[in-house]
């Protein structure tokens, strides 16, 4: 095979490979289960978490995977969600949302279904929540690029709710083990996506009082859980909003 005849990797395959790579990187986190009762297992899991930093792992992974979805489509994102996220697990909600965005994913798989009927799907475990949030952020970006800003804004609201819920559930685990700090950079990414989409819907907009209060509360929770990624993102969004509001007020006065 010559260099010009190299097999091209599709965007769909790139997304699958990236998801599997994050699964391997976060595999050590899966040794603990939230229902674990054995004290030794809890201590061992706590020690593992102390000496690891899932947030840094995910940030590094996001950096190395930046070009993975350059040519991805909503159908690609929906396919990965269907094949990599467990419909019976906590990531089922995001999975369903993503599949609804590209119903043709069923038709795309009919060609290979006959060969895979005997093969049980291997869903993500360690990185399921992180991949779910990442795929949601990709879907938001794709909708925005397709000039479907309103749909992208609605999806961003749901994605932030899903990711925040994962964090709240993880914080209830025994001894605080199994925290979802790997989701911190992804939650910050979702807030950035939401801000960009909202700005495109109404350039120069400023947040309503209720929405501003929600961001203040979200920032307070980020401070409590020491989520520096989300803290910085929310501060930038609120400062930008204040500048927009102040500029609009000055323009109205000068006029």
C-alpha positions as CSV (number, residue, x, y, z in Angstrom):
1,X,0.0,0.0,0.0
2,X,1.5,3.3,-1.0
3,X,1.3,6.5,1.0
4,X,-1.5,7.8,-1.2
5,X,-3.5,4.7,-0.6
6,X,-3.6,5.0,3.2
7,X,-6.9,4.2,4.8
8,X,-8.7,7.3,5.8
9,X,-10.2,7.4,9.3
10,X,-13.7,8.8,9.3
11,X,-14.9,11.4,11.8
12,X,-17.1,8.8,13.4
13,X,-14.1,6.5,14.0
14,X,-12.1,9.4,15.4
15,X,-14.8,10.2,17.9
16,X,-15.0,6.5,19.0
17,X,-11.2,6.3,19.3
18,X,-11.1,9.5,21.4
19,X,-13.9,8.2,23.7
20,X,-12.0,4.9,24.2
21,X,-8.8,6.8,24.9
22,X,-10.5,8.8,27.7
23,X,-11.9,5.5,29.1
24,X,-8.4,4.1,29.4
25,X,-7.1,7.3,31.0
26,X,-9.9,7.4,33.6
27,X,-10.0,3.6,34.2
28,X,-8.5,3.8,37.7
29,X,-11.5,5.9,38.8
30,X,-13.9,3.0,38.1
31,X,-12.5,0.8,40.8
32,X,-14.8,2.5,43.3
33,X,-18.6,2.0,43.2
34,X,-20.9,4.4,45.1
35,X,-22.6,1.5,46.8
36,X,-19.3,0.1,48.1
37,X,-19.5,-1.0,51.7
38,X,-16.1,-2.5,52.2
39,X,-13.9,-0.1,54.2
40,X,-10.7,-1.3,52.6
41,X,-12.1,-0.8,49.1
42,X,-13.2,2.8,50.1
43,X,-9.8,3.6,51.5
44,X,-8.0,2.2,48.4
45,X,-10.3,4.2,46.1
46,X,-9.8,7.4,48.2
47,X,-6.0,6.9,48.0
48,X,-6.2,6.5,44.2
49,X,-8.3,9.7,43.9
50,X,-5.9,11.7,46.1
51,X,-3.0,10.9,43.8
52,X,-4.9,11.5,40.6
53,X,-6.5,14.5,39.0
54,X,-9.3,13.6,36.6
55,X,-9.9,17.3,35.8
56,X,-6.3,17.7,34.5
57,X,-6.7,14.4,32.6
58,X,-9.8,15.6,30.9
59,X,-8.4,19.0,30.1
60,X,-5.3,17.3,28.5
61,X,-7.6,15.0,26.6
62,X,-9.7,17.9,25.3
63,X,-6.5,19.5,24.1
64,X,-5.3,16.5,22.2
65,X,-8.8,15.7,20.9
66,X,-9.4,19.3,19.6
67,X,-9.2,18.3,15.9
68,X,-11.0,15.0,16.4
69,X,-14.5,16.4,15.6
70,X,-13.5,19.0,13.0
71,X,-15.6,17.3,10.3
72,X,-18.0,15.5,12.5
73,X,-21.8,15.7,11.9
74,X,-24.8,15.4,14.1
75,X,-25.2,11.9,12.7
76,X,-21.7,11.0,13.8
77,X,-22.3,12.4,17.3
78,X,-25.6,10.5,17.6
79,X,-23.9,7.2,16.4
80,X,-21.2,7.5,19.1
81,X,-23.7,8.3,21.7
82,X,-25.8,5.2,20.7
83,X,-22.9,2.8,20.6
84,X,-20.7,4.1,23.5
85,X,-23.2,5.2,26.2
86,X,-25.3,2.7,28.2
87,X,-29.0,3.3,27.8
88,X,-29.5,1.8,31.3
89,X,-26.9,4.0,33.0
90,X,-26.8,7.6,34.3
91,X,-25.8,8.8,30.8
92,X,-29.0,7.6,29.3
93,X,-30.6,11.1,29.3
94,X,-27.9,12.7,27.3
95,X,-27.8,9.7,25.0
96,X,-31.5,10.1,24.2
97,X,-31.1,13.8,23.5
98,X,-28.3,13.2,21.1
99,X,-30.0,10.5,19.3
100,X,-33.1,12.6,18.8
101,X,-31.0,15.2,17.0
102,X,-30.1,12.7,14.2
103,X,-32.8,10.1,13.7
104,X,-31.0,8.8,10.7
105,X,-28.5,7.1,13.0
106,X,-30.8,4.0,12.9
107,X,-30.6,3.9,9.1
108,X,-26.8,4.2,9.2
109,X,-26.5,1.1,11.3
110,X,-28.8,-1.2,9.3
111,X,-25.9,-2.2,7.0
112,X,-23.8,-3.6,9.9
113,X,-26.5,-4.8,12.2
114,X,-26.6,-8.2,10.6
115,X,-22.9,-8.8,11.4
116,X,-23.1,-7.4,14.9
117,X,-26.3,-9.2,16.1
118,X,-24.2,-11.7,18.1
119,X,-21.9,-9.1,19.6
120,X,-22.8,-7.4,22.9
121,X,-22.0,-3.6,22.8
122,X,-19.2,-2.5,25.1
123,X,-20.3,0.7,26.7
124,X,-18.1,3.2,28.5
125,X,-17.9,3.0,32.2
126,X,-15.2,5.2,33.6
127,X,-15.6,8.0,31.1
128,X,-19.4,7.7,30.4
129,X,-20.4,11.0,32.0
130,X,-17.4,12.9,30.5
131,X,-18.0,11.6,27.0
132,X,-21.7,12.3,27.4
133,X,-21.0,16.0,28.2
134,X,-18.4,16.2,25.5
135,X,-20.8,14.9,22.8
136,X,-23.5,17.4,24.0
137,X,-21.0,20.2,23.6
138,X,-20.2,19.0,20.1
139,X,-23.9,18.9,19.2
140,X,-24.4,22.4,20.5
141,X,-21.6,23.7,18.3
142,X,-22.9,21.8,15.3
143,X,-26.4,23.2,15.7
144,X,-24.9,26.7,16.1
145,X,-22.9,26.4,12.9
146,X,-26.0,25.2,11.1
147,X,-27.7,28.5,12.1
148,X,-30.0,26.7,14.6
149,X,-29.1,29.0,17.5
150,X,-32.3,28.6,19.3
151,X,-32.1,24.8,19.3
152,X,-28.5,25.0,20.3
153,X,-29.4,27.3,23.3
154,X,-32.1,24.9,24.5
155,X,-29.7,22.0,24.2
156,X,-27.0,23.9,26.2
157,X,-29.5,24.5,29.0
158,X,-30.3,20.7,29.2
159,X,-26.6,19.8,28.9
160,X,-25.7,22.0,31.8
161,X,-28.5,20.5,33.9
162,X,-27.4,17.0,33.1
163,X,-23.7,17.7,34.0
164,X,-24.6,19.5,37.2
165,X,-26.8,16.6,38.2
166,X,-24.0,14.2,37.7
167,X,-21.9,16.3,40.1
168,X,-24.6,16.5,42.7
169,X,-25.1,12.7,42.6
170,X,-21.3,12.1,42.9
171,X,-21.0,14.4,45.9
172,X,-23.4,12.1,47.8
173,X,-21.1,9.1,47.5
174,X,-19.7,7.6,50.7
175,X,-16.8,9.5,52.1
176,X,-16.9,11.8,49.1
177,X,-15.1,9.2,47.0
178,X,-16.0,9.0,43.4
179,X,-16.3,12.8,42.9
180,X,-17.0,14.0,39.3
181,X,-14.2,16.5,39.1
182,X,-13.4,15.1,35.7
183,X,-16.6,17.0,34.6
184,X,-15.3,20.4,35.7
185,X,-13.6,21.4,32.4
186,X,-16.6,20.0,30.5
187,X,-19.1,22.1,32.5
188,X,-17.0,25.2,31.9
189,X,-17.0,24.2,28.2
190,X,-20.8,24.0,28.2
191,X,-21.1,27.4,29.8
192,X,-18.9,28.9,27.1
193,X,-20.9,27.3,24.4
194,X,-24.1,28.6,25.9
195,X,-22.7,32.1,26.2
196,X,-21.5,32.1,22.5
197,X,-24.9,30.8,21.3
198,X,-26.8,33.4,23.4
199,X,-24.6,36.2,22.0
200,X,-25.3,35.0,18.5
201,X,-29.0,35.0,19.1
202,X,-28.9,38.7,20.3
203,X,-25.6,40.5,19.8
204,X,-24.8,42.8,22.7
205,X,-27.4,41.2,24.9
206,X,-27.3,41.4,28.7
207,X,-28.7,38.8,31.1
208,X,-32.0,39.1,32.8
209,X,-32.0,39.4,36.5
210,X,-33.1,35.8,37.0
211,X,-30.5,34.4,34.7
212,X,-27.7,36.5,36.3
213,X,-28.8,35.1,39.7
214,X,-28.5,31.6,38.3
215,X,-24.9,32.2,37.2
216,X,-24.0,33.8,40.5
217,X,-25.4,30.7,42.3
218,X,-23.5,28.4,39.9
219,X,-20.3,30.3,40.6
220,X,-20.9,30.0,44.3
221,X,-21.3,26.2,43.9
222,X,-18.1,26.1,41.8
223,X,-16.2,27.8,44.5
224,X,-17.5,25.4,47.1
225,X,-16.4,22.3,45.1
226,X,-13.1,24.1,44.1
227,X,-13.9,24.0,40.4
228,X,-11.5,26.6,39.1
229,X,-12.5,26.0,35.4
230,X,-16.1,26.8,35.9
231,X,-15.3,29.7,38.3
232,X,-13.2,31.4,35.7
233,X,-15.7,30.8,32.9
234,X,-18.6,32.1,34.8
235,X,-16.7,35.2,36.0
236,X,-15.8,36.0,32.4
237,X,-19.4,35.6,31.3
238,X,-20.8,37.8,34.0
239,X,-18.1,40.5,33.5
240,X,-18.9,40.5,29.7
241,X,-22.6,40.8,30.5
242,X,-21.9,43.8,32.8
243,X,-19.8,45.5,30.1
244,X,-22.6,44.9,27.5
245,X,-25.2,46.3,29.9
246,X,-23.1,49.3,30.8
247,X,-22.3,50.0,27.1
248,X,-26.0,49.9,26.2
249,X,-26.8,52.3,29.0
250,X,-24.1,54.7,27.9
251,X,-25.4,54.6,24.3
252,X,-28.9,55.3,25.4
253,X,-27.7,58.3,27.4
254,X,-25.6,59.8,24.6
255,X,-28.4,59.3,22.2
